[in-house]
Amino acid sequence: MYKKLAKYYDLIYHWKDYEKEAYSIKNLIKKYKKSDGNQLLDVGCGTGKHLECFLDEFSCTGIDINNEMVEVAKAKFKDAIFEQGDMIDFNLKTEFDVILSLFSSIGYVKTYSNLEKTMLNFKNHLKKGGVLIIEPWFTKSAYWVGTPGMTTYDGKDVKIARLNTTKIEGDLSIMEMHYLIAEKDKDIIHFADTHELGLFETDKTLDFMEKAGLKAEFLKDGLMEDRGLFIGVKL
């Protein structure tokens, strides 16, 4: 996913207000964090757009399963550390005061078994009193099925159109995404990606967080509509 599209990722999501979201997250960190350090890890960091907003207050590390995205982030932000790794089983051999997993990247673990492993891995990378903030994907009841979607970017030298369809298979949401990209002095190119994200129920996620050793709660009002936020503090 996004391998050939990594360099276009920020254009595709040009509409996203990363600074506003980071402001909300910083307020939650101040409210919940009990440890006294400033080490922050962004899991599923993508091209580093969220992490950019935390560089003024935190010592930042980002990790993403997609090496192409990591390379884009490294090129943009020299004041942060970026690593390639899977959120289910990465091992950075250190602990953090804050772990973030935003923009529903947690959904890409796909299964409840992987979700449970991921929560334990997050806990193992947190300092005592450190805070974990997760922006989930949709629950099954909140997910829309059969509705086509479209996102466009209309730049001077680059124009992008992304269309997608949606369906559910078991506990997975499946989105087939097709991209048309037109760049100045280049031929139009077409990419297709299939995104599969787990539709995890809120109570199950909270249960896995508690079992991992986190004091957990769910905030219904999150950064994006109908997604909410999970907050966990390492006991």
Residue frames as qw, qx, qy, qz and C-alpha x, y, z in Angstrom:
[[0.000, 0.886, 0.464, 0.000, 0.00, 0.00, 0.00],
 [0.036, -0.989, 0.027, 0.141, 1.18, 3.48, -0.92],
 [0.737, -0.259, 0.325, 0.534, 4.57, 2.17, -2.09],
 [0.423, 0.330, 0.412, 0.737, 4.47, 3.87, -5.49],
 [0.103, -0.826, -0.379, -0.406, 2.19, 6.54, -4.07],
 [0.584, -0.504, -0.324, 0.548, 4.38, 7.59, -1.14],
 [0.312, -0.052, 0.095, 0.944, 5.59, 10.75, -2.86],
 [0.206, -0.410, -0.426, -0.779, 1.97, 11.78, -3.54],
 [0.385, -0.447, -0.774, 0.230, 0.62, 10.93, -0.08],
 [0.156, -0.408, -0.337, 0.834, 0.72, 14.46, 1.32],
 [0.206, 0.048, -0.360, -0.909, -1.07, 15.79, -1.75],
 [0.386, -0.324, -0.810, -0.301, -3.81, 13.16, -1.47],
 [0.438, -0.628, -0.594, 0.247, -4.44, 14.20, 2.13],
 [0.252, 0.301, -0.025, 0.919, -3.90, 17.92, 1.61],
 [0.408, -0.610, -0.302, -0.609, -7.26, 18.59, 3.29],
 [0.737, -0.436, -0.478, 0.196, -6.18, 17.19, 6.65],
 [0.120, -0.873, 0.181, -0.436, -5.50, 19.74, 9.41],
 [0.769, 0.006, -0.520, 0.371, -2.53, 18.13, 11.13],
 [0.160, 0.314, -0.394, 0.849, -1.80, 21.17, 13.30],
 [0.578, -0.367, 0.025, -0.728, -5.33, 21.28, 14.71],
 [0.914, -0.167, -0.352, -0.113, -5.25, 17.57, 15.46],
 [0.621, 0.163, -0.499, 0.582, -1.84, 17.84, 17.11],
 [0.156, -0.426, 0.272, -0.849, -3.10, 20.67, 19.31],
 [0.800, -0.329, -0.086, -0.494, -5.90, 18.42, 20.60],
 [0.894, 0.003, -0.406, 0.188, -3.46, 15.55, 21.15],
 [0.346, 0.361, -0.457, 0.736, -1.05, 17.77, 23.08],
 [0.459, -0.436, 0.195, -0.749, -3.84, 18.76, 25.45],
 [0.934, -0.200, -0.185, -0.230, -4.63, 15.10, 26.05],
 [0.720, 0.222, -0.470, 0.460, -0.96, 14.35, 26.70],
 [0.008, 0.436, -0.398, 0.807, -0.84, 17.09, 29.32],
 [0.694, -0.352, 0.060, -0.624, -3.96, 15.71, 30.96],
 [0.975, -0.115, -0.090, -0.169, -3.05, 12.01, 31.05],
 [0.711, 0.395, -0.461, 0.355, 0.74, 11.63, 31.00],
 [0.685, -0.728, 0.008, -0.028, 2.27, 10.84, 34.38],
 [0.819, -0.060, 0.055, 0.568, 5.88, 10.20, 33.36],
 [0.168, -0.881, -0.011, 0.442, 8.25, 13.17, 33.36],
 [0.462, -0.215, 0.545, 0.666, 10.09, 12.70, 30.04],
 [0.426, 0.649, -0.008, -0.630, 9.48, 13.95, 26.51],
 [0.126, -0.221, 0.873, 0.416, 10.21, 10.89, 24.34],
 [0.655, 0.384, 0.250, -0.601, 7.43, 10.47, 21.75],
 [0.245, -0.082, 0.885, 0.387, 6.86, 7.62, 19.30],
 [0.607, 0.376, 0.005, -0.701, 4.44, 7.89, 16.37],
 [0.427, -0.033, 0.894, 0.133, 3.45, 4.40, 15.17],
 [0.420, 0.610, 0.637, 0.216, 2.20, 4.36, 11.60],
 [0.195, -0.635, -0.029, 0.747, 3.85, 7.73, 11.09],
 [0.579, 0.737, 0.337, 0.087, 3.50, 7.78, 7.30],
 [0.537, 0.588, 0.001, 0.605, 5.36, 10.75, 5.86],
 [0.469, -0.158, -0.416, 0.763, 5.71, 12.38, 9.29],
 [0.072, -0.570, -0.253, -0.778, 3.05, 15.09, 8.97],
 [0.620, -0.721, -0.265, -0.161, 1.67, 14.55, 12.47],
 [0.784, -0.302, -0.157, 0.519, 5.14, 14.14, 13.95],
 [0.360, 0.441, 0.060, 0.820, 6.20, 17.47, 12.49],
 [0.318, -0.731, -0.162, -0.582, 3.77, 19.18, 14.85],
 [0.794, -0.597, -0.108, 0.027, 5.39, 17.64, 17.94],
 [0.747, 0.272, -0.194, 0.575, 9.04, 18.43, 17.21],
 [0.010, 0.704, -0.166, 0.690, 8.87, 21.69, 19.18],
 [0.588, -0.575, 0.278, -0.496, 8.03, 19.94, 22.46],
 [0.926, -0.198, 0.308, -0.093, 9.19, 16.33, 22.14],
 [0.105, -0.504, 0.797, 0.315, 12.10, 14.17, 21.11],
 [0.784, 0.308, 0.123, -0.525, 10.40, 12.32, 18.27],
 [0.199, -0.215, 0.913, 0.284, 10.66, 8.90, 16.67],
 [0.718, 0.296, -0.004, -0.629, 8.43, 7.59, 13.90],
 [0.302, -0.157, 0.926, 0.160, 7.90, 4.04, 12.71],
 [0.695, 0.388, -0.002, -0.606, 5.97, 2.77, 9.69],
 [0.805, 0.026, 0.588, 0.070, 5.67, -0.57, 7.93],
 [0.657, 0.708, 0.212, 0.148, 6.08, 1.11, 4.53],
 [0.646, -0.304, 0.138, 0.686, 9.74, 1.83, 3.85],
 [0.310, 0.487, 0.367, 0.729, 8.90, 4.20, 1.00],
 [0.283, -0.878, -0.265, -0.280, 6.91, 6.38, 3.42],
 [0.693, -0.609, -0.012, 0.386, 9.77, 6.24, 5.93],
 [0.588, 0.062, 0.252, 0.767, 12.20, 7.46, 3.29],
 [0.047, 0.731, 0.322, 0.599, 9.92, 10.41, 2.47],
 [0.516, -0.839, -0.169, -0.036, 9.74, 11.30, 6.17],
 [0.740, -0.349, 0.083, 0.569, 13.51, 11.04, 6.61],
 [0.441, 0.349, 0.283, 0.777, 14.07, 13.42, 3.72],
 [0.132, -0.786, -0.295, -0.528, 11.67, 16.00, 5.14],
 [0.530, -0.802, 0.067, -0.269, 12.48, 15.95, 8.87],
 [0.583, 0.433, -0.564, 0.392, 16.10, 15.77, 10.00],
 [0.188, -0.470, 0.529, -0.681, 15.27, 16.39, 13.68],
 [0.834, -0.159, 0.284, -0.446, 13.40, 13.09, 14.14],
 [0.182, -0.303, 0.925, 0.136, 14.35, 9.42, 13.98],
 [0.786, 0.230, -0.064, -0.570, 12.45, 7.22, 11.54],
 [0.256, -0.262, 0.930, 0.040, 12.45, 3.42, 11.42],
 [0.626, 0.053, -0.540, -0.560, 10.72, 0.80, 9.31],
 [0.008, -0.067, 0.940, -0.334, 8.73, -1.76, 11.28],
 [0.439, -0.397, -0.690, -0.416, 5.41, -3.51, 11.88],
 [0.363, -0.518, 0.266, -0.728, 3.39, -2.19, 14.81],
 [0.911, -0.254, -0.219, -0.239, 2.51, -5.76, 15.83],
 [0.927, -0.262, -0.041, 0.266, 6.06, -6.80, 16.69],
 [0.396, 0.746, -0.254, 0.471, 8.56, -3.94, 16.27],
 [0.748, -0.546, -0.192, 0.326, 11.27, -3.70, 18.95],
 [0.272, 0.856, -0.135, 0.417, 13.05, -0.39, 19.38],
 [0.726, -0.115, -0.462, 0.496, 14.66, -1.53, 22.67],
 [0.118, 0.089, -0.303, 0.941, 13.63, 1.64, 24.48],
 [0.064, -0.639, -0.741, 0.196, 10.61, 3.13, 26.24],
 [0.080, 0.403, 0.244, 0.879, 8.67, 6.29, 25.47],
 [0.093, 0.217, 0.516, -0.824, 6.61, 8.78, 27.45],
 [0.571, 0.459, 0.165, -0.661, 4.07, 9.08, 24.64],
 [0.267, 0.022, 0.860, 0.434, 3.03, 6.63, 21.94],
 [0.490, 0.445, 0.081, -0.746, 0.66, 7.81, 19.22],
 [0.274, 0.128, 0.872, 0.386, -1.12, 5.74, 16.59],
 [0.289, 0.509, 0.199, -0.786, -3.21, 8.16, 14.56],
 [0.459, 0.399, -0.397, -0.688, -5.29, 8.34, 11.36],
 [0.905, 0.037, 0.160, -0.393, -6.75, 4.87, 12.02],
 [0.393, 0.551, -0.732, -0.075, -3.50, 3.05, 11.22],
 [0.405, -0.233, 0.810, -0.355, -4.37, 0.53, 13.96],
 [0.814, 0.297, 0.197, -0.459, -6.98, -0.92, 11.59],
 [0.589, 0.580, -0.534, -0.179, -4.25, -2.34, 9.38],
 [0.200, -0.350, 0.891, -0.210, -3.42, -5.04, 11.94],
 [0.499, 0.023, -0.646, -0.578, -6.69, -6.56, 10.59],
 [0.670, -0.270, -0.683, -0.111, -7.46, -9.23, 13.23],
 [0.590, -0.749, 0.026, -0.301, -8.32, -9.25, 16.91],
 [0.917, -0.217, -0.028, 0.334, -5.38, -11.58, 17.53],
 [0.554, 0.359, -0.013, 0.751, -3.00, -9.03, 16.00],
 [0.200, -0.783, -0.052, -0.586, -4.72, -6.20, 17.88],
 [0.788, -0.614, -0.034, -0.014, -4.07, -7.95, 21.19],
 [0.821, -0.022, 0.022, 0.571, -0.40, -8.45, 20.29],
 [0.297, 0.612, 0.070, 0.729, -0.12, -4.82, 19.22],
 [0.436, -0.818, -0.045, -0.373, -1.48, -3.51, 22.52],
 [0.858, -0.447, 0.036, 0.251, 1.03, -5.59, 24.42],
 [0.681, 0.244, 0.088, 0.685, 3.82, -4.32, 22.18],
 [0.002, 0.781, 0.070, 0.620, 2.73, -0.73, 22.75],
 [0.661, -0.740, -0.013, -0.126, 2.71, -1.28, 26.50],
 [0.876, -0.195, 0.056, 0.437, 6.21, -2.77, 26.36],
 [0.492, 0.381, 0.093, 0.777, 7.46, 0.42, 24.70],
 [0.236, -0.826, -0.142, -0.492, 5.85, 2.76, 27.26],
 [0.199, 0.272, -0.626, 0.703, 7.44, 4.10, 30.41],
 [0.243, -0.509, -0.769, 0.299, 5.49, 3.70, 33.62],
 [0.012, 0.690, 0.315, -0.652, 2.99, 6.55, 33.63],
 [0.056, -0.195, 0.535, 0.820, 3.42, 7.03, 29.89],
 [0.550, 0.449, 0.371, -0.598, 0.37, 7.63, 27.73],
 [0.262, 0.089, 0.827, 0.489, -0.84, 5.79, 24.63],
 [0.424, 0.509, 0.195, -0.723, -3.26, 7.58, 22.28],
 [0.281, 0.086, 0.864, 0.410, -4.88, 5.59, 19.48],
 [0.486, 0.347, -0.034, -0.802, -7.22, 6.92, 16.81],
 [0.536, 0.075, 0.841, 0.010, -9.17, 3.85, 15.73],
 [0.150, -0.074, -0.700, -0.694, -10.79, 2.87, 12.47],
 [0.590, -0.200, -0.083, -0.778, -14.57, 2.49, 12.41],
 [0.460, -0.011, 0.832, -0.311, -16.58, -0.11, 14.24],
 [0.157, 0.217, 0.881, 0.390, -18.71, -2.37, 12.06],
 [0.089, 0.733, 0.651, -0.174, -21.91, -0.47, 12.94],
 [0.017, -0.819, -0.008, 0.573, -20.39, 2.90, 12.02],
 [0.285, -0.261, 0.657, 0.647, -18.80, 1.79, 8.74],
 [0.582, 0.524, 0.040, -0.620, -20.53, 2.69, 5.49],
 [0.529, -0.019, 0.805, 0.267, -20.98, -0.04, 2.88],
 [0.471, 0.537, 0.647, 0.267, -21.50, 0.37, -0.85],
 [0.088, 0.960, 0.137, -0.227, -21.01, 4.13, -0.86],
 [0.721, 0.421, 0.041, 0.548, -18.48, 5.33, -3.47],
 [0.384, -0.809, -0.041, 0.444, -15.87, 7.83, -2.36],
 [0.609, 0.621, 0.098, 0.484, -13.80, 10.42, -4.17],
 [0.422, -0.760, 0.035, 0.493, -10.85, 12.60, -3.20],
 [0.621, 0.670, 0.136, 0.383, -9.17, 15.08, -5.53],
 [0.438, -0.613, 0.073, 0.653, -6.11, 17.29, -5.53],
 [0.501, 0.788, 0.283, 0.218, -6.04, 20.13, -8.05],
 [0.460, -0.629, 0.167, 0.604, -2.52, 21.56, -8.10],
 [0.312, 0.795, -0.242, -0.461, -0.88, 23.59, -10.84],
 [0.281, 0.556, -0.748, -0.230, 1.55, 20.86, -11.91],
 [0.089, 0.012, -0.992, 0.087, -0.03, 17.79, -10.33],
 [0.635, -0.115, -0.012, -0.764, -3.65, 16.67, -10.38],
 [0.059, 0.081, -0.984, 0.148, -4.92, 13.58, -8.57],
 [0.701, -0.167, -0.101, -0.686, -8.27, 11.81, -8.50],
 [0.036, 0.137, -0.967, 0.211, -8.89, 8.90, -6.14],
 [0.709, -0.154, -0.174, -0.666, -12.08, 6.85, -6.28],
 [0.021, 0.195, -0.949, 0.249, -12.96, 3.96, -4.03],
 [0.695, -0.292, -0.454, -0.475, -15.63, 1.39, -3.27],
 [0.245, -0.398, 0.691, -0.552, -16.42, -0.12, 0.13],
 [0.809, -0.165, -0.454, -0.334, -17.52, -3.52, 1.38],
 [0.482, -0.536, 0.588, -0.368, -17.32, -5.74, 4.47],
 [0.787, 0.116, -0.600, -0.087, -16.08, -9.31, 4.70],
 [0.694, -0.307, -0.552, 0.347, -16.33, -10.69, 8.23],
 [0.400, -0.806, -0.187, 0.394, -14.59, -8.20, 10.54],
 [0.456, -0.167, 0.322, 0.813, -12.72, -6.53, 7.68],
 [0.368, 0.829, 0.159, -0.391, -13.58, -3.38, 5.79],
 [0.631, 0.040, 0.520, 0.574, -12.29, -3.54, 2.24],
 [0.249, 0.862, 0.054, -0.438, -11.69, -0.48, 0.10],
 [0.700, 0.240, 0.417, 0.528, -10.54, -0.80, -3.48],
 [0.036, -0.859, -0.006, 0.511, -8.87, 2.50, -4.35],
 [0.678, 0.421, 0.357, 0.486, -8.02, 3.66, -7.86],
 [0.220, -0.751, 0.044, 0.621, -5.80, 6.66, -8.52],
 [0.604, 0.641, 0.240, 0.409, -5.32, 8.73, -11.65],
 [0.416, -0.709, 0.052, 0.566, -2.33, 11.07, -11.46],
 [0.560, 0.723, 0.182, 0.361, -1.49, 13.71, -14.06],
 [0.488, -0.641, 0.074, 0.588, 1.82, 15.57, -13.77],
 [0.295, 0.879, -0.158, -0.341, 3.22, 18.31, -15.93],
 [0.338, 0.666, -0.624, -0.228, 5.14, 16.96, -18.92],
 [0.180, -0.200, 0.959, -0.085, 4.39, 13.33, -17.97],
 [0.434, -0.182, -0.741, -0.478, 1.93, 10.68, -19.10],
 [0.661, -0.394, 0.143, -0.622, -1.11, 10.05, -16.92],
 [0.270, 0.198, -0.928, 0.162, -0.55, 7.10, -14.60],
 [0.748, -0.356, -0.189, -0.527, -2.99, 4.78, -12.86],
 [0.112, 0.263, -0.878, 0.384, -2.51, 2.97, -9.56],
 [0.730, -0.381, -0.333, -0.458, -4.80, 0.59, -7.69],
 [0.065, 0.291, -0.795, 0.529, -4.60, -0.35, -4.01],
 [0.652, -0.448, -0.532, -0.302, -6.78, -2.59, -1.90],
 [0.044, -0.425, 0.565, -0.705, -6.96, -1.52, 1.74],
 [0.677, -0.372, -0.622, -0.132, -8.16, -3.99, 4.36],
 [0.045, -0.412, 0.495, -0.763, -8.76, -2.66, 7.88],
 [0.282, -0.268, -0.895, 0.220, -10.16, -4.45, 10.90],
 [0.387, -0.565, -0.207, -0.698, -13.55, -3.32, 12.21],
 [0.402, -0.033, -0.765, 0.502, -12.77, -3.54, 15.92],
 [0.421, -0.743, -0.446, -0.266, -15.47, -3.08, 18.54],
 [0.061, -0.769, 0.293, -0.565, -14.74, -0.52, 21.24],
 [0.757, -0.542, 0.241, -0.273, -15.20, -2.84, 24.21],
 [0.970, 0.074, 0.004, 0.231, -12.85, -5.44, 22.75],
 [0.477, 0.624, -0.226, 0.577, -10.12, -2.85, 22.20],
 [0.352, -0.721, 0.297, -0.518, -10.50, -1.55, 25.75],
 [0.939, -0.305, 0.122, -0.096, -10.32, -5.13, 27.03],
 [0.857, 0.284, -0.110, 0.416, -7.04, -5.77, 25.20],
 [0.163, 0.720, -0.269, 0.619, -5.59, -2.52, 26.54],
 [0.624, -0.618, 0.255, -0.404, -6.55, -3.42, 30.11],
 [0.991, -0.094, 0.050, 0.080, -5.13, -6.94, 29.74],
 [0.679, 0.492, -0.183, 0.513, -1.85, -5.43, 28.52],
 [0.555, -0.382, -0.361, 0.644, -1.53, -3.43, 31.72],
 [0.097, 0.235, 0.131, 0.958, -2.96, -0.08, 30.66],
 [0.141, 0.529, 0.582, -0.601, -5.59, 2.02, 32.40],
 [0.148, 0.164, 0.648, 0.729, -7.82, 2.56, 29.39],
 [0.294, 0.594, 0.501, -0.556, -10.74, 4.71, 28.34],
 [0.348, 0.393, 0.626, 0.576, -12.51, 5.67, 25.14],
 [0.072, 0.481, 0.143, -0.862, -13.31, 9.26, 24.18],
 [0.515, 0.584, 0.628, 0.012, -16.27, 9.46, 21.82],
 [0.283, 0.954, 0.014, -0.099, -15.26, 12.91, 20.55],
 [0.775, -0.191, 0.297, 0.524, -12.04, 12.37, 18.64],
 [0.191, -0.435, 0.348, 0.808, -10.19, 13.99, 15.77],
 [0.235, 0.043, -0.649, -0.723, -12.44, 12.72, 12.97],
 [0.671, -0.096, 0.046, -0.734, -16.15, 11.95, 12.83],
 [0.940, -0.075, -0.058, -0.328, -17.32, 8.60, 14.25],
 [0.713, 0.338, -0.556, 0.262, -13.85, 7.36, 15.18],
 [0.671, -0.736, -0.016, -0.092, -13.14, 8.60, 18.70],
 [0.291, 0.663, -0.610, 0.322, -9.87, 8.09, 20.60],
 [0.875, -0.346, -0.321, 0.107, -8.49, 5.46, 22.95],
 [0.033, -0.797, 0.444, -0.409, -6.36, 6.64, 25.87],
 [0.917, -0.229, -0.303, 0.120, -4.15, 4.26, 27.82],
 [0.113, -0.827, 0.457, -0.309, -1.79, 4.98, 30.71],
 [0.696, 0.164, -0.675, 0.181, 0.80, 2.38, 31.73],
 [0.689, -0.686, -0.065, -0.223, 0.24, 1.33, 35.31]]
